[in-house]
Amino acid sequence: MTGATSWQKSSYSGADDNQDCVEIAAHPTGVLIRESDEPRVTARTSRAPFAALITGVKAGRFDR
């Protein structure tokens, strides 16, 4: 699943490639998500739930 996949990390992760961050990649069946420190472990979701997650994060719904 990770062979030719083009992973992207958040711009909030900084320029240091050694920082742990969440990465995402487009996939024909949805969106792939992984942690940079465990790249072999991925989760896949469809685009609608992922878009809802991003909308919630931007709106501060998960802030404590």
Jmol script that loads the backbone (N, CA, C; Angstrom):
load data "model"
ATOM      1  N   MET A   1       0.811  -1.183   0.000  1.00  0.00           N
ATOM      2  CA  MET A   1       0.000   0.000   0.000  1.00  0.00           C
ATOM      3  C   MET A   1       0.862   1.258   0.000  1.00  0.00           C
ATOM      4  N   THR A   2       2.127   1.181   0.413  1.00  0.00           N
ATOM      5  CA  THR A   2       2.955   2.366   0.525  1.00  0.00           C
ATOM      6  C   THR A   2       4.017   2.460  -0.560  1.00  0.00           C
ATOM      7  N   GLY A   3       4.087   1.547  -1.509  1.00  0.00           N
ATOM      8  CA  GLY A   3       5.132   1.530  -2.518  1.00  0.00           C
ATOM      9  C   GLY A   3       5.273   2.813  -3.301  1.00  0.00           C
ATOM     10  N   ALA A   4       4.337   3.135  -4.182  1.00  0.00           N
ATOM     11  CA  ALA A   4       4.419   4.321  -5.020  1.00  0.00           C
ATOM     12  C   ALA A   4       3.494   5.428  -4.522  1.00  0.00           C
ATOM     13  N   THR A   5       3.039   5.330  -3.296  1.00  0.00           N
ATOM     14  CA  THR A   5       2.119   6.305  -2.739  1.00  0.00           C
ATOM     15  C   THR A   5       2.860   7.592  -2.419  1.00  0.00           C
ATOM     16  N   SER A   6       2.266   8.718  -2.775  1.00  0.00           N
ATOM     17  CA  SER A   6       2.856  10.025  -2.506  1.00  0.00           C
ATOM     18  C   SER A   6       2.286  10.577  -1.199  1.00  0.00           C
ATOM     19  N   TRP A   7       3.075  10.497  -0.142  1.00  0.00           N
ATOM     20  CA  TRP A   7       2.637  10.931   1.184  1.00  0.00           C
ATOM     21  C   TRP A   7       2.907  12.412   1.368  1.00  0.00           C
ATOM     22  N   GLN A   8       2.009  13.088   2.089  1.00  0.00           N
ATOM     23  CA  GLN A   8       2.159  14.509   2.401  1.00  0.00           C
ATOM     24  C   GLN A   8       1.997  14.696   3.897  1.00  0.00           C
ATOM     25  N   LYS A   9       2.833  15.571   4.465  1.00  0.00           N
ATOM     26  CA  LYS A   9       2.683  15.876   5.885  1.00  0.00           C
ATOM     27  C   LYS A   9       2.175  17.298   6.052  1.00  0.00           C
ATOM     28  N   SER A  10       1.641  17.566   7.189  1.00  0.00           N
ATOM     29  CA  SER A  10       1.091  18.877   7.488  1.00  0.00           C
ATOM     30  C   SER A  10       2.175  19.939   7.455  1.00  0.00           C
ATOM     31  N   SER A  11       1.817  21.119   6.996  1.00  0.00           N
ATOM     32  CA  SER A  11       2.759  22.241   7.021  1.00  0.00           C
ATOM     33  C   SER A  11       3.074  22.640   8.458  1.00  0.00           C
ATOM     34  N   TYR A  12       2.230  22.261   9.408  1.00  0.00           N
ATOM     35  CA  TYR A  12       2.473  22.546  10.816  1.00  0.00           C
ATOM     36  C   TYR A  12       3.547  21.638  11.409  1.00  0.00           C
ATOM     37  N   SER A  13       3.971  20.609  10.672  1.00  0.00           N
ATOM     38  CA  SER A  13       4.971  19.673  11.178  1.00  0.00           C
ATOM     39  C   SER A  13       6.371  20.256  11.163  1.00  0.00           C
ATOM     40  N   GLY A  14       6.591  21.328  10.430  1.00  0.00           N
ATOM     41  CA  GLY A  14       7.903  21.958  10.360  1.00  0.00           C
ATOM     42  C   GLY A  14       8.758  21.352   9.269  1.00  0.00           C
ATOM     43  N   ALA A  15       9.921  21.913   9.084  1.00  0.00           N
ATOM     44  CA  ALA A  15      10.810  21.502   7.995  1.00  0.00           C
ATOM     45  C   ALA A  15      11.683  20.311   8.360  1.00  0.00           C
ATOM     46  N   ASP A  16      11.813  20.004   9.636  1.00  0.00           N
ATOM     47  CA  ASP A  16      12.670  18.914  10.098  1.00  0.00           C
ATOM     48  C   ASP A  16      12.038  17.569   9.757  1.00  0.00           C
ATOM     49  N   ASP A  17      12.698  16.790   8.911  1.00  0.00           N
ATOM     50  CA  ASP A  17      12.168  15.481   8.509  1.00  0.00           C
ATOM     51  C   ASP A  17      12.174  14.470   9.653  1.00  0.00           C
ATOM     52  N   ASN A  18      12.859  14.778  10.750  1.00  0.00           N
ATOM     53  CA  ASN A  18      12.921  13.845  11.872  1.00  0.00           C
ATOM     54  C   ASN A  18      11.749  14.010  12.834  1.00  0.00           C
ATOM     55  N   GLN A  19      10.906  14.998  12.618  1.00  0.00           N
ATOM     56  CA  GLN A  19       9.759  15.205  13.497  1.00  0.00           C
ATOM     57  C   GLN A  19       8.674  14.194  13.192  1.00  0.00           C
ATOM     58  N   ASP A  20       8.025  13.707  14.252  1.00  0.00           N
ATOM     59  CA  ASP A  20       6.894  12.803  14.079  1.00  0.00           C
ATOM     60  C   ASP A  20       5.676  13.617  13.666  1.00  0.00           C
ATOM     61  N   CYS A  21       4.939  13.096  12.720  1.00  0.00           N
ATOM     62  CA  CYS A  21       3.747  13.803  12.273  1.00  0.00           C
ATOM     63  C   CYS A  21       2.794  12.804  11.629  1.00  0.00           C
ATOM     64  N   VAL A  22       1.614  13.269  11.355  1.00  0.00           N
ATOM     65  CA  VAL A  22       0.638  12.477  10.626  1.00  0.00           C
ATOM     66  C   VAL A  22       0.782  12.809   9.150  1.00  0.00           C
ATOM     67  N   GLU A  23       0.779  11.777   8.316  1.00  0.00           N
ATOM     68  CA  GLU A  23       0.887  11.967   6.873  1.00  0.00           C
ATOM     69  C   GLU A  23      -0.363  11.419   6.202  1.00  0.00           C
ATOM     70  N   ILE A  24      -0.724  12.021   5.077  1.00  0.00           N
ATOM     71  CA  ILE A  24      -1.880  11.557   4.318  1.00  0.00           C
ATOM     72  C   ILE A  24      -1.477  11.341   2.873  1.00  0.00           C
ATOM     73  N   ALA A  25      -2.251  10.513   2.178  1.00  0.00           N
ATOM     74  CA  ALA A  25      -2.026  10.260   0.758  1.00  0.00           C
ATOM     75  C   ALA A  25      -3.363   9.945   0.093  1.00  0.00           C
ATOM     76  N   ALA A  26      -3.506  10.424  -1.124  1.00  0.00           N
ATOM     77  CA  ALA A  26      -4.703  10.090  -1.903  1.00  0.00           C
ATOM     78  C   ALA A  26      -4.618   8.628  -2.314  1.00  0.00           C
ATOM     79  N   HIS A  27      -5.746   7.975  -2.370  1.00  0.00           N
ATOM     80  CA  HIS A  27      -5.829   6.569  -2.757  1.00  0.00           C
ATOM     81  C   HIS A  27      -7.089   6.421  -3.600  1.00  0.00           C
ATOM     82  N   PRO A  28      -7.105   5.521  -4.566  1.00  0.00           N
ATOM     83  CA  PRO A  28      -8.299   5.374  -5.407  1.00  0.00           C
ATOM     84  C   PRO A  28      -9.589   5.127  -4.632  1.00  0.00           C
ATOM     85  N   THR A  29      -9.484   4.518  -3.452  1.00  0.00           N
ATOM     86  CA  THR A  29     -10.691   4.234  -2.671  1.00  0.00           C
ATOM     87  C   THR A  29     -10.903   5.201  -1.522  1.00  0.00           C
ATOM     88  N   GLY A  30     -10.092   6.255  -1.429  1.00  0.00           N
ATOM     89  CA  GLY A  30     -10.266   7.224  -0.353  1.00  0.00           C
ATOM     90  C   GLY A  30      -8.988   7.927   0.016  1.00  0.00           C
ATOM     91  N   VAL A  31      -8.704   7.948   1.323  1.00  0.00           N
ATOM     92  CA  VAL A  31      -7.541   8.641   1.860  1.00  0.00           C
ATOM     93  C   VAL A  31      -6.796   7.686   2.784  1.00  0.00           C
ATOM     94  N   LEU A  32      -5.468   7.672   2.663  1.00  0.00           N
ATOM     95  CA  LEU A  32      -4.632   6.881   3.558  1.00  0.00           C
ATOM     96  C   LEU A  32      -4.050   7.812   4.612  1.00  0.00           C
ATOM     97  N   ILE A  33      -3.922   7.310   5.830  1.00  0.00           N
ATOM     98  CA  ILE A  33      -3.391   8.084   6.949  1.00  0.00           C
ATOM     99  C   ILE A  33      -2.361   7.210   7.657  1.00  0.00           C
ATOM    100  N   ARG A  34      -1.229   7.832   8.052  1.00  0.00           N
ATOM    101  CA  ARG A  34      -0.212   7.095   8.815  1.00  0.00           C
ATOM    102  C   ARG A  34       0.561   8.060   9.703  1.00  0.00           C
ATOM    103  N   GLU A  35       1.239   7.522  10.692  1.00  0.00           N
ATOM    104  CA  GLU A  35       2.165   8.296  11.511  1.00  0.00           C
ATOM    105  C   GLU A  35       3.547   8.141  10.899  1.00  0.00           C
ATOM    106  N   SER A  36       4.302   9.218  10.850  1.00  0.00           N
ATOM    107  CA  SER A  36       5.611   9.166  10.208  1.00  0.00           C
ATOM    108  C   SER A  36       6.572   8.222  10.920  1.00  0.00           C
ATOM    109  N   ASP A  37       6.413   8.037  12.228  1.00  0.00           N
ATOM    110  CA  ASP A  37       7.320   7.152  12.951  1.00  0.00           C
ATOM    111  C   ASP A  37       6.939   5.675  12.828  1.00  0.00           C
ATOM    112  N   GLU A  38       5.786   5.364  12.256  1.00  0.00           N
ATOM    113  CA  GLU A  38       5.349   3.985  11.984  1.00  0.00           C
ATOM    114  C   GLU A  38       4.781   3.910  10.565  1.00  0.00           C
ATOM    115  N   PRO A  39       5.600   4.113   9.543  1.00  0.00           N
ATOM    116  CA  PRO A  39       5.089   4.227   8.172  1.00  0.00           C
ATOM    117  C   PRO A  39       4.463   2.955   7.599  1.00  0.00           C
ATOM    118  N   ARG A  40       4.724   1.804   8.187  1.00  0.00           N
ATOM    119  CA  ARG A  40       4.134   0.566   7.656  1.00  0.00           C
ATOM    120  C   ARG A  40       2.694   0.365   8.108  1.00  0.00           C
ATOM    121  N   VAL A  41       2.263   1.118   9.119  1.00  0.00           N
ATOM    122  CA  VAL A  41       0.911   1.003   9.645  1.00  0.00           C
ATOM    123  C   VAL A  41       0.079   2.147   9.065  1.00  0.00           C
ATOM    124  N   THR A  42      -0.930   1.785   8.283  1.00  0.00           N
ATOM    125  CA  THR A  42      -1.770   2.808   7.668  1.00  0.00           C
ATOM    126  C   THR A  42      -3.246   2.538   7.956  1.00  0.00           C
ATOM    127  N   ALA A  43      -4.010   3.594   7.899  1.00  0.00           N
ATOM    128  CA  ALA A  43      -5.462   3.492   8.003  1.00  0.00           C
ATOM    129  C   ALA A  43      -6.036   4.087   6.720  1.00  0.00           C
ATOM    130  N   ARG A  44      -7.166   3.546   6.287  1.00  0.00           N
ATOM    131  CA  ARG A  44      -7.809   4.066   5.079  1.00  0.00           C
ATOM    132  C   ARG A  44      -9.239   4.458   5.417  1.00  0.00           C
ATOM    133  N   THR A  45      -9.664   5.583   4.892  1.00  0.00           N
ATOM    134  CA  THR A  45     -11.027   6.049   5.080  1.00  0.00           C
ATOM    135  C   THR A  45     -11.518   6.644   3.771  1.00  0.00           C
ATOM    136  N   SER A  46     -12.809   6.823   3.673  1.00  0.00           N
ATOM    137  CA  SER A  46     -13.336   7.460   2.472  1.00  0.00           C
ATOM    138  C   SER A  46     -13.186   8.971   2.613  1.00  0.00           C
ATOM    139  N   ARG A  47     -13.369   9.671   1.511  1.00  0.00           N
ATOM    140  CA  ARG A  47     -13.133  11.106   1.493  1.00  0.00           C
ATOM    141  C   ARG A  47     -14.116  11.899   2.368  1.00  0.00           C
ATOM    142  N   ALA A  48     -15.369  11.518   2.419  1.00  0.00           N
ATOM    143  CA  ALA A  48     -16.366  12.284   3.183  1.00  0.00           C
ATOM    144  C   ALA A  48     -16.051  12.314   4.683  1.00  0.00           C
ATOM    145  N   PRO A  49     -15.780  11.179   5.334  1.00  0.00           N
ATOM    146  CA  PRO A  49     -15.433  11.239   6.758  1.00  0.00           C
ATOM    147  C   PRO A  49     -14.126  11.990   7.014  1.00  0.00           C
ATOM    148  N   PHE A  50     -13.179  11.860   6.104  1.00  0.00           N
ATOM    149  CA  PHE A  50     -11.915  12.575   6.267  1.00  0.00           C
ATOM    150  C   PHE A  50     -12.137  14.081   6.162  1.00  0.00           C
ATOM    151  N   ALA A  51     -12.949  14.504   5.201  1.00  0.00           N
ATOM    152  CA  ALA A  51     -13.271  15.927   5.051  1.00  0.00           C
ATOM    153  C   ALA A  51     -13.985  16.441   6.302  1.00  0.00           C
ATOM    154  N   ALA A  52     -14.873  15.634   6.875  1.00  0.00           N
ATOM    155  CA  ALA A  52     -15.569  16.030   8.098  1.00  0.00           C
ATOM    156  C   ALA A  52     -14.583  16.178   9.259  1.00  0.00           C
ATOM    157  N   LEU A  53     -13.597  15.297   9.340  1.00  0.00           N
ATOM    158  CA  LEU A  53     -12.569  15.397  10.374  1.00  0.00           C
ATOM    159  C   LEU A  53     -11.794  16.700  10.226  1.00  0.00           C
ATOM    160  N   ILE A  54     -11.349  17.004   9.029  1.00  0.00           N
ATOM    161  CA  ILE A  54     -10.586  18.229   8.783  1.00  0.00           C
ATOM    162  C   ILE A  54     -11.426  19.460   9.119  1.00  0.00           C
ATOM    163  N   THR A  55     -12.683  19.448   8.731  1.00  0.00           N
ATOM    164  CA  THR A  55     -13.578  20.565   9.041  1.00  0.00           C
ATOM    165  C   THR A  55     -13.700  20.742  10.551  1.00  0.00           C
ATOM    166  N   GLY A  56     -13.848  19.643  11.272  1.00  0.00           N
ATOM    167  CA  GLY A  56     -13.944  19.698  12.734  1.00  0.00           C
ATOM    168  C   GLY A  56     -12.678  20.212  13.382  1.00  0.00           C
ATOM    169  N   VAL A  57     -11.528  19.777  12.882  1.00  0.00           N
ATOM    170  CA  VAL A  57     -10.253  20.244  13.425  1.00  0.00           C
ATOM    171  C   VAL A  57     -10.113  21.754  13.208  1.00  0.00           C
ATOM    172  N   LYS A  58     -10.402  22.191  11.997  1.00  0.00           N
ATOM    173  CA  LYS A  58     -10.287  23.629  11.696  1.00  0.00           C
ATOM    174  C   LYS A  58     -11.247  24.462  12.535  1.00  0.00           C
ATOM    175  N   ALA A  59     -12.405  23.912  12.861  1.00  0.00           N
ATOM    176  CA  ALA A  59     -13.402  24.632  13.653  1.00  0.00           C
ATOM    177  C   ALA A  59     -13.114  24.561  15.161  1.00  0.00           C
ATOM    178  N   GLY A  60     -12.105  23.785  15.554  1.00  0.00           N
ATOM    179  CA  GLY A  60     -11.758  23.668  16.964  1.00  0.00           C
ATOM    180  C   GLY A  60     -12.620  22.714  17.748  1.00  0.00           C
ATOM    181  N   ARG A  61     -13.344  21.838  17.079  1.00  0.00           N
ATOM    182  CA  ARG A  61     -14.246  20.919  17.782  1.00  0.00           C
ATOM    183  C   ARG A  61     -13.525  19.900  18.662  1.00  0.00           C
ATOM    184  N   PHE A  62     -12.255  19.691  18.442  1.00  0.00           N
ATOM    185  CA  PHE A  62     -11.514  18.706  19.216  1.00  0.00           C
ATOM    186  C   PHE A  62     -10.550  19.348  20.207  1.00  0.00           C
ATOM    187  N   ASP A  63     -10.589  20.673  20.305  1.00  0.00           N
ATOM    188  CA  ASP A  63      -9.752  21.374  21.255  1.00  0.00           C
ATOM    189  C   ASP A  63     -10.264  21.109  22.671  1.00  0.00           C
ATOM    190  N   ARG A  64      -9.362  21.076  23.593  1.00  0.00           N
ATOM    191  CA  ARG A  64      -9.763  20.860  24.994  1.00  0.00           C
ATOM    192  C   ARG A  64      -9.745  22.145  25.739  1.00  0.00           C
TER     193      ARG A  64
END
end "model"
wireframe off; spacefill off
backbone 0.3
color backbone group
